[in-house]
Amino acid sequence: MMYNVYEQLTIKDLGNWIASGAMIFGGIIPYVPQYKEIKKRDSAEGFSLYVCLTLLIANTLRIFFWFGKHYEIPLLLQSIFMIVTMFIMIKLCISVQSRNQVIKVRERVFLDFDANFFWKWTDFQSYLDFMLLFAALIGILTYLLIDIPIFVETIGLFAVLTEAMLGIPQFLRNFFNKSTNGMSIFMVAMWTLGDAFKTCYFIIREAPIQFEVCSTLQVIIDIAILTQVYIYQSSTSIHTRVPVRID
């Protein structure tokens, strides 16, 4: 009898470890095929850097939300690893864009404070500087208002709503380009599977309601992007020869 109980506990613990590991690392796996796609094509045209902005903002807010309302550690670690992954993606894109410049353009950096070139900077350091400034401002506010429940809940709400909009930049890029060329379909498919898994995980583990709302919206947007793949498949070859971009 005791052996059966021990065996059940071991299996349960193993299941929890697997689920936690999937939550921590599952979110970054979809970007592996996109990273390879950019390296292979030596072009970042099909990937929107605003995806990185969305995830950096969302996960920074989520980390500060943890200080006001502790949620599961795997979700906190997921945010940390996601931030690192997004900076890796940004560095790759900036490097590729720099190499592919036919005509040398004027460098645009964060310290120019030019709103017209926000998140279109030509050096990696500018992206780091902006996020450090953003984190510092949110950190100060969190330190001063940590005991005010409505502030803490608002931080959590903004974090998940921002993350829920993850696919919007990619959806808009595809829409204006009328093509999904350069975008890793495998990445979006993994987004969809991962977000569906997250939704179930949040419900089962009774995570804050903000997390459940976020993941449900993400699944809807993921499906919309996959629908674009079907709609634009006939024009992909045309846009492969004559790429269109939005700035």
Secondary structure as the mmCIF struct_conf table of DSSP 4:
data_model
#
loop_
_struct_conf.conf_type_id
_struct_conf.id
_struct_conf.beg_label_comp_id
_struct_conf.beg_label_asym_id
_struct_conf.beg_label_seq_id
_struct_conf.end_label_comp_id
_struct_conf.end_label_asym_id
_struct_conf.end_label_seq_id
HELX_RH_AL_P HELX_RH_AL_P1 MET A 2 GLY A 26
TURN_TY1_P TURN_TY1_P1 GLY A 27 PRO A 30
HELX_RH_AL_P HELX_RH_AL_P2 TYR A 31 ARG A 41
TURN_TY1_P TURN_TY1_P2 ASP A 42 ASP A 42
TURN_TY1_P TURN_TY1_P3 GLU A 45 GLY A 46
BEND BEND1 PHE A 47 PHE A 47
HELX_RH_AL_P HELX_RH_AL_P3 LEU A 49 GLY A 68
BEND BEND2 LYS A 69 LYS A 69
HELX_RH_AL_P HELX_RH_AL_P4 ILE A 73 ARG A 99
TURN_TY1_P TURN_TY1_P4 ASN A 100 ASN A 100
BEND BEND3 VAL A 102 ILE A 103
HELX_LH_PP_P HELX_LH_PP_P1 LYS A 104 GLU A 107
HELX_RH_3T_P HELX_RH_3T_P1 PHE A 110 ASP A 112
HELX_RH_3T_P HELX_RH_3T_P2 ALA A 115 PHE A 117
TURN_TY1_P TURN_TY1_P5 PHE A 118 TRP A 119
BEND BEND4 THR A 122 ASP A 123
HELX_RH_AL_P HELX_RH_AL_P5 PHE A 124 LEU A 145
TURN_TY1_P TURN_TY1_P6 ILE A 146 ASP A 147
HELX_RH_AL_P HELX_RH_AL_P6 PRO A 149 ALA A 164
TURN_TY1_P TURN_TY1_P7 MET A 165 GLY A 167
HELX_RH_AL_P HELX_RH_AL_P7 ILE A 168 ASN A 177
TURN_TY1_P TURN_TY1_P8 LYS A 178 LYS A 178
TURN_TY1_P TURN_TY1_P9 ASN A 181 GLY A 182
BEND BEND5 MET A 183 MET A 183
HELX_RH_AL_P HELX_RH_AL_P8 ILE A 185 ILE A 204
TURN_TY1_P TURN_TY1_P10 ARG A 205 GLU A 206
HELX_RH_AL_P HELX_RH_AL_P9 ILE A 209 ILE A 231
TURN_TY1_P TURN_TY1_P11 TYR A 232 SER A 235
HELX_RH_AL_P HELX_RH_AL_P10 THR A 236 ARG A 241
BEND BEND6 VAL A 242 VAL A 242
#
